[in-house]
Amino acid sequence: MSLLREAEKCLANQKTCASLNAFITPLQQSGPWRERVREAESRREKGTPKSPLDGRLIAIKDNICTRDMPTTCASKMLESYTSPFNATVVQLLENAGAIVAGKTNMDEFGMGSHSMYSHFGPVVNLTECGKEKVSAGGSSGGSAVAVATEQCYAALGTDTGGSVRLPAAYTGTVGFKPSYGFLSRFGVVAYANSLDTVGIHGSNISTIRNIFHTLNHYDHHDPTSHLPPTRARLASYAHPTSRPLRIGVPTEYNINELSPPVRAAWHRTLAHLQSTGATIHPVSLPTTEAALAAYYVLAPAEASSNLSRYDGIRFGTRNPKLPDNAGPGGYLYAHTRGRGFGKEVQRRILLGTLSLSADAMENYFLQAQRVRARVRDDFDQVFARGNPFIKGDLESGVVGGAKKGLEDGVDVLVAPTAAGRSPTINEVQGMGEVEGYVGDVFTVPASLAGLPAVSVPVRVEGEGMHEVGGRGSVGMQIIGQVGDDEVVLRVGEVVEGMDGKGT
Ligand code: GLN
């Protein structure tokens, strides 16, 4: 299909799927995109495309800054904000010839798991058979739905605790969270800095890989971006390819609450990997159970600090009814923040402020940091490849001194992305806060440890589609050691191939 036809089809789908509310700012019919697609088309015809993404429409989550469209973070606080610059990841896409396909809907500031906490109304996901409305997952639900319904070629999201992977699982698409520190976050609105990563949504691994390669560069604007020597060192530390791939199955993920279709898909995936020559090994990640609680202490703590800048003076929409001299005691701040933030964001700020207060610090914040270190350590105990950021490991390739050699560790872990099908919108509305948080139980550990992880759709056979939710599939997650992003994508491709998907 020609690039122009492809782009026009996306635009038409944006119109017909408008009720799904995947976009906060959709593409304008009259915008400059058509001209740019034409230019890309002629470069392609001459055999000189800028990149595989040249002329492709890529949607951007609305917490990633774009110069030509507003960036609202789905918040009333920023409802009329447009950034004066592009985030580095957006700039890199544009340099490669890609075109911003619009800004996607999300949970306000990335806080949520169902994309329903948006000032612009919830994202809607539909099951394939009935027209039952189900959760799109969150917080990058708009990006995932936009990809699933072909309203764009691919999309960027952000993943702090699972926000790219959970929506991917619920929409039957692929969602990739790279290792922490690989993709620049300059121009990405912070939620929880020690966890935030830019992620990629696509319909197959090959698209995801192209985008990842375009974005995976050092950025001096982002102090957490890995320096070129670190990147070179990670790349040179290659995997042994002479032996079969070793797949770890974390026993702690095999919980009673796993729904039968998810369990069946997990078994089928492992059997398929085995049939391609991989070996399967049960492994234990004992701290998994505590990871969710630690995440929900750490992420709000960081958020409460980050979001203090939205006070109506530095950032944020000030209540116009307030006089400039609204009075002592922070009245102006309180009024702006009380009106500008939605309920869930307010809850997170309160939680975070509490856990950072002097009396609660030891029991909550510091304790959660200890759990986080253990989660990291659990992963290091099972991976064949040493953690490149722990001293001494890089040279020896051995985790924890002599504890584990390359021979008995695993290369990647394979486990479900979510324990069950995507809940219906009604079910989500009936959930208590904590129940809403539980859906992140399988995605949060990799986030705490900064590991690369991809969610790939696996078809469920012989089950009613609405029982599954993700367009007849469930999400299978592949998690790798820090820096093993390529290995994770490679295994993702094998899993994708099982259902004849991919390119
Ligand atoms: N659902 C998680 C949260 O609400 C993760 C969100 C994310 O990754 N941005 O914090």
Residues whose N, C-alpha, C, O or C-beta is under 5 A from the ligand:
A	BS01	LIG	G110 M111 G112 S113 G138 S139 T158 D159 T160 G161 G162 S163 D440
